[in-house]
Amino acid sequence: MLTVIGCGNLNRCDDAVGVIIAQRLQEIFKDKNLANLHIYDCGTAGMEVMFQARGSTKLIIIDACSTESEPGTIYKVPGKELEELPEASYSLHDFRWDNALAAGRKIFKEEFPDDVTVYLIEAENLGLGLEISPSLKDSVEKVIDSIQQEINNFYS
């Protein structure tokens, strides 16, 4: 099973890129009838990422990042490099997808995917708003194309 998960907040400008890409991929693949392809918009719910990834053989996560690089810069990173167990807390509000990768691997063991790829797009604006910055539009298209190719390769 291949799972694609978009993360982010649609109300925070460029933070929405992961969700927007996941929604676009859902549209692209909705009539393709590919067995065991799951594409989710998990928003900001890190715990949801952990549960949706369970049982997958390949996992792709898409999100925005803020590293002070050029807006629109695309990073394609192996998930193992980004896994991080969460700080001890009584709140799940701070449980992010990087925490979900580490916790999911620890909890679900062999039921959690080893093949994890994370696409990150450098944000320009993470303030309140409903539109992504023009500087990210080409990057969104490139990531969509790259993930489409990964999906097609998975099923060929």
C-alpha positions as CSV (number, residue, x, y, z in Angstrom):
1,M,0.0,0.0,0.0
2,L,1.2,3.5,-0.9
3,T,0.1,6.4,1.3
4,V,0.5,10.1,0.6
5,I,-0.2,12.5,3.4
6,G,-0.4,16.3,3.1
7,C,0.1,18.3,6.2
8,G,-0.4,22.0,7.1
9,N,-2.9,24.6,7.9
10,L,-5.2,26.1,5.2
11,N,-5.6,29.3,7.2
12,R,-1.8,30.1,7.4
13,C,-0.9,31.0,3.8
14,D,2.1,28.9,2.7
15,D,1.7,26.4,5.5
16,A,-1.1,25.0,3.4
17,V,1.1,23.6,0.6
18,G,1.0,20.0,1.9
19,V,-2.7,20.0,2.1
20,I,-3.2,21.7,-1.3
21,I,-0.9,19.1,-2.9
22,A,-2.7,16.2,-1.3
23,Q,-6.1,17.6,-2.4
24,R,-4.8,18.0,-6.0
25,L,-3.4,14.5,-6.0
26,Q,-6.8,13.2,-4.7
27,E,-8.4,14.9,-7.8
28,I,-5.8,13.5,-10.2
29,F,-6.1,9.9,-9.0
30,K,-9.8,9.7,-8.0
31,D,-10.8,7.8,-11.2
32,K,-7.6,5.8,-11.7
33,N,-8.8,2.9,-9.5
34,L,-5.3,2.1,-8.1
35,A,-5.7,-0.5,-5.4
36,N,-4.0,0.4,-2.1
37,L,-3.3,4.0,-3.0
38,H,-4.4,6.3,-0.1
39,I,-4.1,10.1,-0.3
40,Y,-5.0,12.0,2.9
41,D,-5.2,15.6,4.0
42,C,-4.2,15.3,7.7
43,G,-4.0,19.0,8.3
44,T,-2.2,19.6,11.5
45,A,-3.1,16.3,13.1
46,G,0.2,14.6,13.8
47,M,-1.5,11.6,15.5
48,E,-3.7,11.1,12.4
49,V,-0.5,10.8,10.3
50,M,0.7,8.0,12.5
51,F,-2.6,6.0,12.2
52,Q,-3.0,6.6,8.4
53,A,0.6,5.5,7.7
54,R,0.1,2.2,9.5
55,G,0.1,-0.8,7.1
56,S,1.7,1.1,4.2
57,T,4.8,-0.2,2.4
58,K,5.6,3.3,1.1
59,L,4.7,6.7,2.7
60,I,5.1,10.1,1.3
61,I,4.5,13.2,3.4
62,I,4.3,16.8,2.1
63,D,4.6,19.9,4.2
64,A,5.9,23.5,4.3
65,C,9.1,24.3,6.1
66,S,10.8,27.5,7.4
67,T,14.6,27.3,7.2
68,E,15.3,30.8,5.9
69,S,16.2,29.4,2.5
70,E,14.8,30.8,-0.8
71,P,11.0,30.6,-0.7
72,G,9.8,27.7,-2.9
73,T,13.0,25.6,-2.4
74,I,12.0,21.9,-2.4
75,Y,13.6,19.4,-0.1
76,K,13.2,15.7,-0.6
77,V,14.3,14.0,2.5
78,P,14.3,10.4,3.7
79,G,11.8,10.2,6.6
80,K,14.3,8.5,9.0
81,E,16.4,11.7,8.9
82,L,13.5,13.7,10.3
83,E,11.9,11.3,12.8
84,E,11.8,12.7,16.3
85,L,10.1,11.4,19.4
86,P,7.9,14.0,21.1
87,E,8.7,15.7,24.3
88,A,6.9,14.2,27.3
89,S,3.6,16.1,27.5
90,Y,-0.1,15.7,28.4
91,S,-1.1,17.5,25.3
92,L,-1.4,16.1,21.7
93,H,-1.5,19.6,20.2
94,D,2.3,19.6,19.8
95,F,2.5,16.1,18.3
96,R,3.7,16.7,14.8
97,W,4.3,14.4,11.8
98,D,8.0,14.0,12.6
99,N,6.8,12.7,16.0
100,A,4.3,10.5,14.3
101,L,7.1,8.8,12.3
102,A,9.2,8.0,15.3
103,A,6.2,7.0,17.5
104,G,4.6,5.0,14.7
105,R,7.7,3.0,14.1
106,K,8.1,2.4,17.9
107,I,4.4,1.4,18.4
108,F,3.5,-0.4,15.2
109,K,6.9,-1.9,14.5
110,E,6.8,-4.0,11.2
111,E,3.3,-2.6,10.4
112,F,4.9,0.9,9.9
113,P,6.5,1.8,6.6
114,D,10.3,1.7,6.3
115,D,10.2,3.5,2.9
116,V,9.3,7.1,3.9
117,T,9.9,10.2,1.8
118,V,9.2,13.7,3.0
119,Y,8.8,16.6,0.6
120,L,9.2,20.0,2.2
121,I,8.6,23.4,0.4
122,E,10.2,26.5,1.9
123,A,7.5,29.0,2.9
124,E,7.6,32.7,2.3
125,N,4.6,33.6,4.5
126,L,3.2,31.6,7.4
127,G,0.9,34.4,8.6
128,L,-2.9,34.2,8.6
129,G,-4.4,34.1,5.1
130,L,-6.0,31.8,2.6
131,E,-3.6,32.0,-0.4
132,I,-0.1,30.6,-0.9
133,S,2.6,33.0,-2.1
134,P,3.2,33.3,-5.8
135,S,6.9,32.2,-5.2
136,L,5.6,28.7,-4.3
137,K,3.3,28.0,-7.2
138,D,6.0,26.4,-9.5
139,S,7.3,24.4,-6.5
140,V,3.8,23.0,-5.9
141,E,3.5,21.9,-9.5
142,K,7.0,20.3,-9.4
143,V,6.2,18.3,-6.2
144,I,2.9,17.2,-7.7
145,D,4.7,16.0,-10.8
146,S,7.4,14.2,-8.7
147,I,4.8,12.4,-6.5
148,Q,2.7,11.4,-9.6
149,Q,5.9,9.8,-11.0
150,E,6.5,8.0,-7.7
151,I,3.0,6.7,-7.7
152,N,3.2,5.6,-11.3
153,N,6.5,3.8,-10.6
154,F,5.0,2.1,-7.5
155,Y,2.2,0.6,-9.7
156,S,4.3,-0.2,-12.8
